[in-house]
């Protein structure tokens, strides 16, 4: 069972769909793309959606290079590894970047972010919705993005591991664009990058030209209208995405978010009761990725969990060699989470 921050466990139907192979200019492929776009548009209430072959980082780079201008002043918020990666993408775009760094116990303050944006003359802010590097999230993304957009700032969000796992209302919260992927909250296979744009992004989209063809969101969106991709896609991943999105549609995104939060609450409560520290606070801790400080050697624990059929990830940066990270996204049931916790505690007790 895959319990990493991504890839995630998928259904047998999604896995089976990935075996499809066809010409990408065929009507069969257009129908696959049409179904995926319909669900994403209905779910997000945004009509401008681009699906591209690539990773979550591909989606982030497309968003940054298509919606930020070279030389533009930008403020980004970072909680860790993926906040730093977003900042690096912005730097490579040639923007004048100011980074606000937070630790895992500090809630981001919307008023401070706005003040810093004004101080540095920024016209855009960039945020990571869910930081998988240390299991933290912007639980107040709603407040941050609303305050920023109401004060004329362009808001772009890396929700690679947040979309379909955490609350997110793009248009209502004043967000211009969101980058995500297929192999996390959507519960599909790797190989799919997704960009979702609100109407607020239209002016920027029409006036900014990325340095590379592949990162050109405007071009990808134009092809989406024809139910095509500009370049040869990963057919199997697109086919799997269509099935995974159908599953999401039938379940309902609100129910999936509620279920993910329930899993997190159970794991946190069960482990804290046994004296374990789960990174973050009630205001900053993620609902879909948990960073757990172990009492035994993390590498040995990961190996033992693998032998029992559970795949988890090690800690990153300052948590390396001290913690394991578990993802609570994917095709999971509550009984799977209960069994994992029981196995985790049993193995921890047995490892010297």
Protein Blocks (a to p, Z undefined) as FASTA:
>chain_A
ZZbfbdcdddfklmmmmmpccdfkbfklmmmmmmmmmmmmmmnopabdcddeddfklmmm
mmmmmmccehiacddddfbjklmmmmmmmmmnopacddddddfklccdfklmmmmmmmno
pabdcddfbacknopacfklmmmmmmmmmnopacdddfkkmgopagcdfklnopabdcdd
fklmnopaehiacddddfklmmmmmmcccfbfklmmklmmmmmmnopafbdcdfklmmmm
mmmmmmmmmnopmlmmmmmmmmmmmmmmmmmmnopaceddfklmcfkbccdddfbdfklm
mmmmmmnopacdddehjlgokaccddfedjddfklmmmmmmmmmmmmmmpZZ
